[in-house]
Amino acid sequence: MTFVIDRYPGAESSRLGAMALQPTPGSAPRARHWFRKFIAPYNPLCSVDDCTLMISELVTNAILYGQSDEEWLVRVEWFKEGTSLRVEVHSPGFPASVRLRRPDTDDAHGRGLLLVDSIADSWRSGPSRFGGTVVSFVMTDVWTT
């Protein structure tokens, strides 16, 4: 199992942490656990539960919809940008295939981005710098300075 966590306390970079996860169902709970553990020392003012829910949804989507002929990883990174928190989830696949759905009440799937859209202050998708797709969300006013 490949599982990597980087932490950058006090670093000049705005990146606070990152992890690389296998595209398996157990990766969503791992992402929640490790994000919660490594964001805690930064004392964010936002709901960490909301952030872990959105991370879980985006990691799950990355696992379900990531496409590659080679072995690949889901990458999660989180950044401090002024007083905001930005979280990115990277996976292989096509950025154009990311879309916000409005599922019917009896649909079993299709609510991940809808949750992100309703909780985050903003979100976006596009080409990842690793190749493939990145979906990110921003929570504003997470830190006072």
C-alpha positions in Angstrom: 0.0 0.0 0.0 1.3 3.4 -0.9 0.4 6.1 1.5 2.4 9.3 1.8 1.9 12.2 4.0 3.9 15.4 3.9 3.6 18.2 6.5 5.1 21.6 6.2 4.7 23.4 9.5 6.3 26.8 9.3 7.4 26.4 5.7 7.4 29.4 3.4 5.2 27.5 1.0 1.5 27.9 1.5 1.1 24.1 1.3 0.2 22.8 4.7 0.2 19.1 3.8 -0.3 16.4 1.2 -1.1 12.8 0.8 -1.0 10.2 -2.0 -3.5 7.4 -1.8 -4.1 4.2 -3.7 -7.4 4.3 -5.7 -9.2 1.9 -3.4 -12.3 2.4 -1.2 -10.3 2.5 2.0 -8.6 5.6 0.9 -11.5 7.9 1.6 -11.6 7.1 5.3 -7.7 7.4 5.4 -7.9 10.8 3.8 -10.5 12.0 6.4 -8.4 10.7 9.3 -5.0 12.1 8.1 -6.5 15.5 7.1 -8.1 15.8 10.5 -4.9 14.9 12.3 -2.6 17.2 10.3 -4.9 20.2 10.1 -5.6 20.3 13.9 -2.3 22.1 14.8 -3.2 25.0 12.5 -6.4 25.6 14.5 -8.8 26.3 11.6 -11.9 28.3 12.4 -14.0 26.4 9.8 -15.7 23.1 10.4 -13.1 20.4 10.0 -16.1 18.0 9.8 -17.3 19.8 6.7 -13.8 19.7 5.2 -13.4 16.0 5.8 -16.9 15.4 4.3 -15.9 17.3 1.1 -12.5 15.6 1.0 -14.2 12.2 1.3 -16.6 13.0 -1.5 -13.8 14.2 -3.8 -11.5 11.3 -3.1 -14.4 8.9 -3.7 -15.2 10.6 -7.0 -11.5 10.5 -8.0 -11.4 6.7 -7.3 -14.7 6.1 -9.2 -13.9 8.3 -12.2 -10.1 8.4 -12.4 -8.9 6.8 -15.6 -5.4 5.6 -16.5 -3.9 2.6 -18.3 -1.0 2.7 -15.7 -0.9 2.5 -11.9 -2.0 5.8 -10.4 -2.6 7.6 -7.1 -5.1 10.0 -5.8 -3.3 13.1 -4.5 -4.8 15.4 -1.8 -3.1 18.7 -1.0 -4.2 21.5 1.3 -2.9 25.1 1.3 -3.2 28.2 3.4 -3.9 31.2 1.2 -4.1 34.3 3.3 -7.0 33.6 5.6 -8.5 30.8 3.3 -8.0 27.1 3.1 -7.8 25.5 -0.3 -8.0 21.7 -0.7 -7.1 20.0 -4.0 -7.8 16.4 -5.1 -5.9 15.2 -8.2 -6.6 12.1 -10.3 -6.0 10.9 -13.8 -8.9 11.4 -16.3 -10.5 14.2 -18.2 -11.3 17.6 -16.6 -14.2 18.1 -18.9 -16.0 15.0 -17.4 -16.3 16.8 -14.0 -19.8 18.2 -13.7 -22.3 19.2 -11.0 -25.3 16.8 -11.2 -28.8 17.3 -9.8 -29.8 13.7 -9.0 -33.4 12.7 -8.5 -34.3 11.8 -4.9 -34.2 8.1 -5.7 -30.7 8.2 -7.4 -28.1 6.3 -5.2 -25.2 8.4 -6.5 -24.3 11.9 -7.9 -24.4 14.1 -4.8 -20.6 14.6 -4.1 -20.1 17.8 -6.0 -23.6 19.0 -4.9 -22.4 18.7 -1.3 -19.1 20.5 -2.1 -21.1 23.2 -3.9 -23.4 23.7 -0.9 -20.7 23.7 1.8 -17.6 25.3 0.3 -17.3 29.0 -0.3 -16.1 28.1 -3.8 -14.9 25.2 -5.9 -13.4 24.5 -9.3 -12.2 21.7 -11.5 -9.7 21.7 -14.3 -6.4 20.2 -15.6 -4.1 19.0 -12.8 -0.4 19.9 -12.8 0.2 16.2 -12.4 -1.8 15.4 -15.5 -5.4 14.5 -15.4 -8.0 16.4 -13.3 -8.0 18.5 -10.1 -11.1 19.4 -8.2 -10.6 21.9 -5.4 -12.6 23.8 -2.8 -12.0 26.9 -0.8 -13.1 27.8 2.7 -12.7 31.5 3.5 -12.0 33.2 6.8 -10.4 30.0 8.2 -7.5 31.9 9.9 -7.4 35.4 11.4 -4.0 36.3 9.9 
